[in-house]
Amino acid sequence: MKKSSILVALLGVVIGLLIALLVYRIGESRRMLRVSGTDWRKVSLILQSIDENYVDSVDRAKVSEAIAAAALSALDPHSSYMPPQILEESEADLTGNFDGIGIQFNVPNDTAVVIEVLPGGPSEKIGLQPGDRLLKVDDTNIAGVKFPQDSMVRRIKGAAGSKVLITVQRGREVIPFEITRGKIPTYSVDAAFMVSDTTGYLRLSKFSRTTEAEFVQNSLDLLGSGMTELIIDLRDNSGGYLDQACKLSNLFLPRRAMIVYLEGLHRKREEFRADGTGPFQNLRLKVLVDEGSASASEILAGALQDNGRARLYGRRTFGKGLVQEPFFFSDKSGMRITVARYYTPSGRCIQKPYTEDYDYEVLRRYESGEMIHADSMRVEKGGILPDVFVPVDTTRAGSFYVACNRKATAMRFASAWFDGHRQELSQIDKYDQLLDYLDRAGLERQFLDFAKRRDGLAPTAQEWATERQYMMTQVQALVGRYSKLGDKAYYHLFLQIDDTFKAAMAE
């Protein structure tokens, strides 16, 4: 009994020592690491502590990537870190070219269909045609298996000079094409054409390195066709290079006219003014804008509006008044840091407020009624306000139209139509000729039959009376895209139901 008591006592002493040691270790591990909220020492101490204390070996590259992304995202909505692949894709989009085979395609079902073969590109030279269905890239089957579209693009793209085997279905034939990839130009002018005897229309999708050259060439072509007034469509143009926005503004403004000025904590005020050499200073201008017009688009729109050179039509622009400067790392990653705010000639900074739901702010405009009522627009909300407000028409897209879009019915119909009418569509190269063809084609009845047969969709008489023009214009535009006119046909046809364009033409 006495021995048992002694063992219990000894055990208590040992446990007490262990607890004391554990408490000591815990106390030691909780030593205070002094930091200041105004320096970067906390970040250094965190990394040092991970190196000295973490239970396993650390993947430093993974941690570094996470820190870089998190740090930049804490600054503002537009400062960002870009891993190598994202940086490469971003730079390629804005430099005006990328490496690839030179095709544009849609995926109406689960099989990619070639919409356009870029002139002079590798695919055109070897014989790919609009309407070809892509079955394989090298040995990988990409048809009928719901292959992700972004993965498909990555497999098709590759370094200039490398080869890729593209297997396509053309009618009943299966044809393999070995294509040598090359430099493929990407265009910022989506379409340019005359919409009346004296009015030209030019749709600009972004501000890339080639934007000024493209814009000038297309404008000169329109002037040669009798243009005395130009409608510039900046809707859904998310921006790009600042210098290109300044160069386009310079085309229209007199000497010393302010285009934009920049200013930031570490950037002294820098002004950009017109040099007076612009060739289009006497050309009448109208500009179309909407909630998708951002950054460089807003610089151009603001410069033309503030200098009294153009009237703006549409809705309040996105509201991005920040300038990002690129920085590059030796591992081919990079970052864009906001270094300044830009101001229109009248001193407007059009950056919208940073809110918790910043990425969804445009959706909130629908909820607040701003997209319907002009008096809901406010300067303090950011963006550039148009001179002529054009609301969103919510009456034309009814349940049948929405259901067709959800199932890509119109796109699939256009693809099927081209399969059966390849020869005649491929020969059309004039807009009037296309309109005549579409009028005689009987598309309405055949589209409705297709929608009912393939997707089980049929509008009521009331729905079709409301949605017919909107739906059939989309169908005609998608069919017309398969002609030699390509995107010119697509955008030209859509102008028939474009209220913002009609408002500009009416004044």
C-alpha positions in Angstrom: 0.0 0.0 0.0 2.9 2.3 0.9 4.7 1.4 -2.3 1.6 2.2 -4.3 1.3 5.6 -2.7 5.0 6.4 -3.5 4.4 5.4 -7.2 1.4 7.7 -7.4 3.3 10.5 -5.8 6.2 10.0 -8.2 3.8 9.9 -11.2 2.3 13.2 -10.0 5.7 14.8 -9.9 6.6 13.6 -13.4 3.2 14.8 -14.8 3.7 18.1 -13.1 7.1 18.5 -14.6 5.8 17.7 -18.1 3.0 20.2 -17.7 5.4 22.8 -16.5 7.7 22.1 -19.4 4.7 22.3 -21.9 3.6 25.6 -20.4 7.1 26.9 -20.7 7.2 25.9 -24.3 3.9 27.5 -25.0 4.9 30.6 -23.2 8.1 30.7 -25.2 6.3 30.2 -28.5 4.0 33.1 -27.7 6.8 35.6 -27.4 5.9 39.0 -28.8 7.1 39.8 -32.3 7.2 43.6 -32.5 5.9 45.1 -35.7 4.6 48.4 -36.9 1.5 48.9 -39.0 3.4 51.2 -41.4 6.1 48.9 -42.6 6.4 45.5 -44.2 8.1 43.8 -41.3 5.1 41.6 -40.4 5.3 39.9 -43.8 9.0 39.2 -43.4 8.5 37.8 -39.9 5.7 35.6 -41.1 7.9 34.1 -43.8 10.8 33.8 -41.4 8.6 32.0 -38.8 7.3 29.6 -41.4 10.9 28.7 -42.4 11.9 28.2 -38.8 8.8 26.5 -37.3 6.5 25.0 -39.9 5.9 21.3 -39.4 6.7 20.2 -43.0 8.8 21.4 -45.8 7.4 24.4 -47.6 6.6 24.9 -51.2 8.0 28.4 -51.4 6.8 29.0 -55.0 3.2 28.2 -54.1 3.3 30.5 -51.0 5.0 33.3 -53.0 2.3 33.1 -55.6 -0.5 33.3 -53.0 1.2 36.2 -51.2 1.6 38.2 -54.4 -2.0 37.7 -55.5 -3.4 38.5 -52.0 -1.2 41.6 -51.6 -2.2 43.2 -54.9 -5.9 42.4 -54.5 -5.9 44.3 -51.2 -5.0 47.5 -53.0 -7.8 48.2 -55.4 -10.0 46.2 -57.8 -7.6 46.7 -60.8 -4.1 46.0 -59.4 -3.4 42.4 -60.0 -0.8 39.7 -60.1 -0.5 37.5 -63.2 1.1 34.1 -63.3 3.1 33.3 -66.5 0.2 31.9 -68.6 -2.2 34.6 -67.7 0.4 37.3 -68.4 1.2 35.7 -71.8 -2.5 35.6 -72.8 -3.1 39.2 -71.7 0.0 40.6 -73.5 -0.9 38.7 -76.7 -4.4 40.1 -76.7 -3.2 43.7 -76.5 0.0 43.5 -78.7 -2.2 42.7 -81.7 -1.1 39.2 -82.5 -0.7 35.7 -81.1 0.7 32.4 -82.2 -1.9 30.0 -83.6 -3.6 28.7 -86.7 -5.9 31.6 -87.6 -9.5 30.5 -87.1 -12.5 31.8 -85.2 -15.0 29.1 -84.0 -18.2 28.7 -81.9 -19.4 25.6 -80.0 -23.1 25.5 -80.7 -23.6 22.0 -79.4 -20.6 20.0 -78.1 -18.6 20.3 -81.3 -16.6 23.4 -82.3 -17.6 24.8 -85.7 -15.3 27.1 -87.7 -17.0 30.5 -88.2 -14.2 32.4 -89.9 -10.8 31.5 -91.4 -8.6 34.5 -91.1 -7.2 35.8 -94.4 -3.6 35.0 -95.0 -3.4 32.8 -91.9 -2.1 29.2 -91.7 -5.6 27.6 -91.8 -6.6 29.5 -95.0 -3.4 28.6 -96.7 -3.9 24.9 -96.1 -7.6 24.8 -96.9 -9.8 25.0 -93.7 -13.2 26.4 -94.4 -16.1 28.0 -92.5 -18.5 25.3 -91.4 -15.7 22.7 -90.8 -16.3 20.8 -87.5 -13.3 20.2 -85.3 -13.0 16.6 -84.3 -9.5 16.2 -83.0 -6.4 18.2 -82.1 -3.5 15.9 -82.6 -4.7 12.6 -81.0 -7.1 14.3 -78.6 -10.8 13.9 -79.4 -12.6 17.3 -78.8 -15.9 16.6 -80.4 -19.0 15.2 -78.7 -17.3 15.0 -75.3 -18.1 18.4 -73.8 -14.4 19.4 -74.1 -13.8 22.7 -72.2 -13.5 25.5 -74.7 -10.6 27.2 -73.0 -8.7 23.9 -73.0 -9.5 23.5 -76.7 -8.0 26.9 -77.4 -4.9 26.1 -75.5 -4.3 22.9 -77.5 -4.8 24.6 -80.8 -2.5 27.5 -80.0 1.2 27.0 -79.9 4.5 28.5 -80.8 4.9 29.9 -84.3 6.6 27.3 -86.5 5.3 24.3 -84.5 2.9 21.9 -86.2 -0.5 20.6 -85.1 -2.8 18.0 -86.7 -6.4 19.2 -86.9 -9.0 16.7 -88.0 -12.2 18.1 -89.3 -15.6 16.9 -90.6 -16.7 18.5 -93.8 -20.1 17.2 -94.8 -19.6 13.4 -94.7 -15.9 13.6 -95.1 -13.3 13.4 -92.3 -10.2 15.3 -93.3 -6.9 15.7 -91.4 -4.9 18.9 -91.8 -1.3 19.3 -90.6 -1.0 23.0 -90.0 2.2 24.9 -89.2 1.3 27.6 -86.6 2.2 31.2 -87.3 1.7 34.8 -86.1 -2.0 35.6 -86.2 -3.1 39.2 -86.1 -5.9 40.2 -83.7 -7.9 43.2 -84.7 -9.4 45.9 -82.5 -11.8 47.2 -85.3 -14.5 44.5 -85.4 -16.3 46.1 -88.3 -16.5 49.3 -90.4 -19.0 50.0 -93.1 -21.4 52.7 -94.4 -24.9 52.9 -92.9 -26.1 55.6 -95.2 -24.8 57.6 -98.2 -22.8 59.9 -95.8 -22.6 58.1 -92.4 -20.0 55.5 -91.5 -20.1 53.1 -88.6 -17.0 51.7 -86.9 -17.0 49.2 -84.0 -14.0 49.2 -81.8 -13.5 46.3 -79.4 -10.3 47.2 -77.5 -7.3 49.5 -77.5 -4.3 47.3 -78.6 -0.9 48.2 -80.1 -2.4 48.3 -83.6 -5.6 50.3 -82.8 -4.6 53.6 -84.3 -3.3 52.1 -87.5 -6.5 50.0 -87.9 -8.7 52.9 -87.1 -7.1 55.3 -89.6 -7.1 52.8 -92.4 -10.8 51.9 -91.9 -11.7 55.6 -91.6 -9.9 56.5 -94.8 -11.8 53.6 -96.6 -15.1 55.0 -95.3 -14.1 58.6 -96.4 -13.5 57.1 -99.8 -17.0 55.8 -99.8 -18.5 59.3 -99.2 -18.5 59.5 -95.4 -18.9 62.9 -93.8 -20.1 61.7 -90.4 -18.7 58.8 -88.3 -20.4 56.8 -85.6 -17.8 55.2 -83.2 -19.2 52.3 -81.3 -17.4 51.9 -77.9 -19.9 49.6 -76.3 -18.5 46.7 -74.4 -14.9 48.0 -75.1 -13.1 47.3 -71.9 -10.1 49.4 -72.8 -6.4 48.7 -73.2 -3.4 50.9 -73.8 -3.6 54.6 -72.7 -1.4 55.8 -75.5 -3.8 54.4 -78.1 -6.7 56.3 -76.6 -4.7 59.5 -76.7 -3.7 58.8 -80.3 -7.3 58.3 -81.4 -8.4 61.4 -79.6 -5.6 63.3 -81.3 -7.1 62.4 -84.7 -10.1 64.6 -84.0 -8.9 67.5 -81.8 -7.3 70.8 -82.5 -3.8 71.8 -81.3 -3.4 72.2 -77.5 -6.8 70.7 -76.8 -6.6 68.7 -73.5 -7.1 64.9 -74.0 -6.5 63.6 -70.4 -4.3 64.2 -67.5 -2.9 61.7 -64.9 -1.9 62.2 -61.3 -1.0 60.0 -58.4 0.9 60.0 -55.1 4.1 59.0 -56.8 3.3 60.4 -60.2 3.3 64.1 -60.8 0.6 65.5 -63.0 1.1 64.6 -66.6 -1.0 66.2 -69.3 -1.7 64.8 -72.8 -2.7 67.3 -75.4 -3.5 67.2 -79.1 -0.7 68.3 -81.5 -3.1 69.6 -84.2 -2.0 67.1 -86.9 -5.1 64.9 -86.7 -6.6 64.3 -90.2 -10.2 64.1 -89.0 -10.6 67.4 -87.2 -13.6 68.4 -89.4 -15.4 65.0 -89.4 -18.7 65.0 -87.6 -18.7 62.5 -84.8 -21.2 60.5 -82.6 -20.1 58.0 -80.0 -22.1 55.0 -78.6 -21.3 54.0 -75.0 -22.7 51.7 -72.4 -21.9 50.1 -69.0 -19.3 47.9 -70.7 -17.3 50.9 -72.0 -14.3 51.2 -69.7 -10.8 52.7 -69.1 -9.3 53.8 -72.5 -12.9 53.9 -73.9 -13.8 56.4 -71.3 -10.7 58.5 -72.0 -11.6 58.8 -75.7 -15.3 59.4 -74.9 -14.5 62.0 -72.2 -12.0 63.8 -74.4 -14.4 64.1 -77.3 -17.3 65.1 -75.1 -15.5 67.7 -73.0 -14.0 69.3 -76.1 -17.4 69.5 -77.8 -16.3 67.2 -80.6 -18.9 64.5 -80.2 -22.2 63.7 -78.6 -22.4 60.5 -76.6 -25.4 58.1 -76.8 -26.3 55.2 -74.6 -25.9 54.7 -70.8 -23.4 55.5 -68.1 -20.0 54.0 -68.7 -18.3 51.5 -66.5 -16.3 53.9 -64.3 -12.7 52.9 -64.4 -10.5 55.9 -63.9 -7.3 54.2 -62.7 -4.0 53.8 -64.6 -2.2 50.5 -64.3 1.5 50.2 -64.9 3.0 46.8 -65.8 5.9 45.2 -64.0 7.6 42.0 -65.1 9.4 39.3 -63.2 12.2 37.1 -64.5 10.1 33.9 -64.1 7.7 35.3 -66.8 5.0 36.4 -64.3 4.1 40.0 -63.8 1.8 42.4 -62.1 -0.2 45.6 -62.9 -0.1 48.2 -60.2 -2.4 51.2 -60.1 -0.1 54.2 -60.2 -2.4 57.2 -61.0 -5.9 58.4 -61.6 -6.9 59.9 -64.9 -9.0 62.9 -65.3 -11.0 64.1 -68.4 -10.3 67.7 -69.7 -12.9 69.2 -67.4 -11.4 67.6 -64.4 -13.7 64.6 -64.0 -12.2 61.5 -62.4 -14.7 58.9 -63.5 -13.5 56.0 -61.2 -16.5 54.6 -59.5 -16.4 54.0 -55.7 -14.8 50.8 -54.4 -17.6 48.8 -52.9 -17.8 45.3 -51.4 -19.8 44.2 -54.5 -17.6 46.1 -57.0 -17.5 43.2 -59.5 -21.4 43.2 -59.5 -21.9 46.9 -59.5 -23.2 46.9 -63.1 -25.9 44.4 -62.1 -27.0 46.7 -59.3 -27.7 49.3 -62.0 -30.5 47.1 -63.2 -31.9 46.6 -59.7 -31.8 50.4 -59.0 -33.7 51.2 -62.3 -30.8 53.1 -63.8 -30.8 51.1 -67.0 -34.4 52.2 -67.6 -34.6 55.8 -66.2 -32.2 58.6 -67.1 -32.8 60.4 -63.8 -31.2 57.5 -61.9 -27.8 58.3 -63.4 -25.5 60.2 -61.1 -22.0 61.7 -61.7 -20.9 60.8 -58.2 -21.5 57.1 -59.0 -18.6 57.2 -61.5 -18.4 56.7 -65.2 -19.2 59.2 -68.0 -22.8 60.2 -68.5 -24.1 60.2 -72.2 -25.6 63.3 -73.7 -28.5 61.2 -74.9 -29.7 58.4 -72.6 -31.0 55.3 -74.3 -32.6 52.8 -71.9 -32.4 49.0 -72.1 -35.5 47.6 -73.9 -36.7 44.8 -71.5 -39.8 44.0 -73.6 -38.3 42.2 -76.5 -36.4 39.3 -74.8 -39.3 37.2 -73.7 -39.4 33.6 -72.5 -39.0 32.0 -75.9 -36.0 34.2 -76.8 -34.4 33.4 -73.4 -35.0 29.7 -73.8 -33.5 29.7 -77.3 -30.4 31.5 -76.0 -30.0 29.1 -73.1 -29.8 26.2 -75.6 -27.9 28.2 -78.3 -30.8 27.3 -80.7 -30.1 30.2 -83.1 -26.4 29.4 -83.3 -27.0 25.7 -83.9 -29.6 26.5 -86.5 -27.1 28.8 -88.4 -24.5 26.1 -88.3 -27.0 23.5 -89.7 -28.2 26.0 -92.3 -24.6 26.6 -93.5 -24.1 22.8 -93.8 -26.9 22.7 -96.4 -26.2 26.0 -98.1 -22.4 26.2 -98.0 -21.9 27.0 -101.7 -24.3 29.9 -102.1 -23.4 31.5 -98.7 -19.7 31.3 -99.4 -20.0 33.4 -102.6 -21.8 36.3 -101.0 -19.5 39.3 -100.5 -21.9 42.3 -100.6 -24.3 43.4 -98.0 -27.3 44.1 -100.4 -26.7 40.7 -101.9 -26.8 39.1 -98.4 -30.1 40.9 -97.5 -31.7 39.7 -100.7 -30.5 36.1 -100.0 -31.9 36.2 -96.4 -35.2 37.6 -97.5 -35.7 34.8 -100.0 -34.4 32.0 -97.8 -37.5 31.4 -95.7 -35.5 31.3 -92.5 -38.4 32.1 -90.2 -40.4 28.9 -90.8 -37.4 26.7 -90.9 -36.0 28.2 -87.7 -39.3 27.6 -85.8 -39.4 24.0 -87.1 -35.8 23.5 -86.0 -36.5 25.0 -82.5 -39.5 22.7 -82.0 -37.9 19.6 -83.5 -34.5 19.8 -81.8 -35.2 21.6 -78.6 -39.0 21.3 -78.0 -39.4 25.1 -78.1 -42.4 26.8 -79.6 -43.5 30.3 -79.0 -47.1 31.3 -78.4 -48.7 33.6 -80.9 -48.4 36.5 -78.4 -44.7 35.7 -77.7 -43.8 35.5 -81.4 -45.6 38.8 -82.1 -43.4 40.4 -79.4 -40.1 38.6 -80.0 -40.2 37.9 -83.8 -38.1 40.8 -85.0 -35.5 40.5 -82.2 -35.2 36.7 -82.6 -35.0 36.6 -86.4 -32.5 39.4 -86.6 -30.2 37.3 -84.4 -30.8 34.3 -86.7 -30.1 36.3 -89.8 -26.9 37.8 -88.3 -25.6 34.4 -87.3 -26.4 33.0 -90.8 -24.9 36.0 -92.4 -21.7 35.6 -90.5 -20.9 32.5 -92.6 -20.8 34.6 -95.7 -17.6 36.3 -96.9 -18.7 39.5 -95.0 -18.1 37.7 -91.7 -18.5 40.1 -88.7 -19.4 43.0 -91.0 -22.6 41.2 -91.8 -23.2 40.2 -88.2 -22.9 43.8 -86.8 -24.7 45.4 -89.7 -27.7 43.2 -89.4 -27.9 43.8 -85.6 -28.1 47.6 -86.1 -31.6 47.1 -87.4 -32.8 46.5 -83.8 -30.2 48.7 -82.0 -32.0 51.5 -80.2 -28.8 53.3 -79.3 -27.7 53.3 -82.9 -31.1 54.5 -84.0 -31.0 57.4 -81.5 -27.7 58.5 -83.0 -29.0 58.3 -86.5 -32.2 60.2 -85.6 -30.4 63.4 -84.5 
